[in-house]
């Protein structure tokens, strides 16, 4: 089975707001997809559902051929057991807009704690893994620094190393470069690209920065009101969009 | 009416008052640690997913907060022996202060816990931390700094509540000051000295909180 992520007619509401509307979507192993669209269009929720931070109201979500969420109309969501949730989450790593580093741990502590506690690596092995990852993201000299002393770009690179330390097959980037100063976006983007290529990751990037989508993705989806309105190769979608809504969005983004 | 302050009398009674201050301090410190524990239990109960545990926690907290400390002291000292539980006066004081203030400490825990950024839990879940590990290594360490102001206040309030323990014959500071006054008919010196002793102990507590805060802040930067 090469289908890494499959959404089958998924609906998700928050109160009266429809976040995902009969949403279907498939990603194969190694796919690199960027999802663009106006805020409130359901992009971040999509990622939170894959990370199992949010459930769904209707439909089915599978990762690597195994069901994660399954709900049908009129019935409650089937909540996966803690064990199953744990196993499904082991496939996925997530990087957040606001980094969400643990402020009480050093850069190395942020990266090495989960491998030690969750994977059961010895402290020494976990730290060796953390050190190697931090060196790879260019922070080999910041191991013992606390997040508060790092720049935004550095914090986000620690966060990427932290997620990678559990060796996920799928990486989710939720507006990972949106909180950064423009001149810092490049350093994070570079790290994302290098890691993606060398580990054959399946990647979903949610962003409203067109440059980021273009740099990472081999497919771009334009999403609005809980639906994908258009998708295609970056050049096709960004330079010759077919849908009026896509055109309007791209025009607005380029103007801003 | 004489308000002349006799230094020699003050010097003469200060050992007795110092002993009282020592007892007050021990009762407050002991009570403080009991309150930290009681608060954790009450806050933990209220966060339980089992509704009856959560309700019990809530109810216990309301009970402890809504009855006077003096009644709780009397209950421990005069009612419990009827059920075969006999506590020494100072132990009674420590337990009573700990229970009463533990209810407020639980609220402080709850407020600080609720104010941790939701993103911290998202990150913890995405990295598959168990609930226990998340609290132990991520959330609790982050709670210490925002808790220090409330806990410092709690300690000082507890210290100032120790005179209530005189009701069950704990020989604390006000008990000692009263004793001196009753025997010598001089109140200026014992009361003044007692006030200064409370001020001093509160000052020390505030200093400790300040040092702790600076130490933590320095560590993470």
Interface residues (C-beta under 8 A of the other chain):
Chain A: X48 X51 X52 X53 X86 X89 X90 X92 X93 X94 X96 X98 X100 X101 X102 X103 X104 X105 X113 X114 X117 X118 X146 X148 X149 X162 X163 X166
Chain B: X117 X119 X120 X122 X123 X125 X126 X127 X128 X129 X130 X133 X137 X138 X141 X142 X219 X220 X221
